[in-house]
Amino acid sequence: AKRFKPRDMRGEWFTNDG
């Protein structure tokens, strides 16, 4: 899984298992 910070959110990190 890679962590990335979407520009739409601020301070929120998401994990992409896809």
A tleap script that builds the chain and sets N, CA, C and O, in Angstrom:
source leaprc.protein.ff14SB
mol = sequence {
  NALA LYS ARG PHE LYS PRO ARG ASP MET ARG
  GLY GLU TRP PHE THR ASN ASP CGLY
}
set mol.1.N position { 0.842 -1.203 0.000 }
set mol.1.CA position { 0.000 0.000 0.000 }
set mol.1.C position { 0.872 1.246 0.000 }
set mol.1.O position { 1.873 1.326 0.711 }
set mol.2.N position { 0.474 2.199 -0.801 }
set mol.2.CA position { 1.251 3.451 -0.869 }
set mol.2.C position { 0.461 4.590 -0.236 }
set mol.2.O position { -0.743 4.721 -0.458 }
set mol.3.N position { 1.147 5.407 0.550 }
set mol.3.CA position { 0.466 6.531 1.176 }
set mol.3.C position { 0.594 7.769 0.297 }
set mol.3.O position { 1.667 8.062 -0.231 }
set mol.4.N position { -0.488 8.476 0.150 }
set mol.4.CA position { -0.439 9.699 -0.633 }
set mol.4.C position { -1.404 10.724 -0.046 }
set mol.4.O position { -2.449 10.361 0.494 }
set mol.5.N position { -1.054 11.993 -0.152 }
set mol.5.CA position { -1.919 13.044 0.383 }
set mol.5.C position { -2.659 13.729 -0.761 }
set mol.5.O position { -2.065 14.493 -1.521 }
set mol.6.N position { -3.949 13.455 -0.880 }
set mol.6.CA position { -4.758 14.054 -1.929 }
set mol.6.C position { -4.883 15.558 -1.754 }
set mol.6.O position { -4.927 16.062 -0.632 }
set mol.7.N position { -4.938 16.259 -2.857 }
set mol.7.CA position { -4.987 17.714 -2.807 }
set mol.7.C position { -6.356 18.200 -2.324 }
set mol.7.O position { -6.502 19.332 -1.864 }
set mol.8.N position { -7.370 17.305 -2.440 }
set mol.8.CA position { -8.715 17.699 -2.032 }
set mol.8.C position { -8.824 17.776 -0.510 }
set mol.8.O position { -9.603 18.560 0.031 }
set mol.9.N position { -8.029 16.949 0.168 }
set mol.9.CA position { -8.075 16.960 1.622 }
set mol.9.C position { -6.815 17.624 2.158 }
set mol.9.O position { -5.801 17.713 1.465 }
set mol.10.N position { -6.892 18.086 3.392 }
set mol.10.CA position { -5.720 18.719 3.987 }
set mol.10.C position { -5.358 18.007 5.287 }
set mol.10.O position { -6.154 17.943 6.223 }
set mol.11.N position { -4.143 17.477 5.321 }
set mol.11.CA position { -3.696 16.785 6.523 }
set mol.11.C position { -4.243 15.381 6.625 }
set mol.11.O position { -4.031 14.700 7.628 }
set mol.12.N position { -4.954 14.935 5.581 }
set mol.12.CA position { -5.521 13.588 5.623 }
set mol.12.C position { -4.730 12.664 4.710 }
set mol.12.O position { -4.559 12.950 3.525 }
set mol.13.N position { -4.252 11.564 5.259 }
set mol.13.CA position { -3.478 10.611 4.466 }
set mol.13.C position { -4.321 9.383 4.171 }
set mol.13.O position { -5.032 8.872 5.036 }
set mol.14.N position { -4.229 8.922 2.933 }
set mol.14.CA position { -4.990 7.744 2.526 }
set mol.14.C position { -4.056 6.652 2.049 }
set mol.14.O position { -2.928 6.925 1.637 }
set mol.15.N position { -4.527 5.410 2.106 }
set mol.15.CA position { -3.711 4.290 1.643 }
set mol.15.C position { -4.366 3.668 0.428 }
set mol.15.O position { -5.569 3.405 0.428 }
set mol.16.N position { -3.579 3.432 -0.604 }
set mol.16.CA position { -4.106 2.864 -1.829 }
set mol.16.C position { -3.656 1.421 -1.975 }
set mol.16.O position { -2.494 1.156 -2.281 }
set mol.17.N position { -4.566 0.497 -1.757 }
set mol.17.CA position { -4.236 -0.922 -1.875 }
set mol.17.C position { -4.430 -1.403 -3.309 }
set mol.17.O position { -4.061 -2.522 -3.664 }
set mol.18.N position { -5.014 -0.535 -4.120 }
set mol.18.CA position { -5.380 -0.918 -5.457 }
set mol.18.C position { -4.215 -1.187 -6.354 }
set mol.18.O position { -4.401 -1.523 -7.523 }
savepdb mol mol.pdb
quit
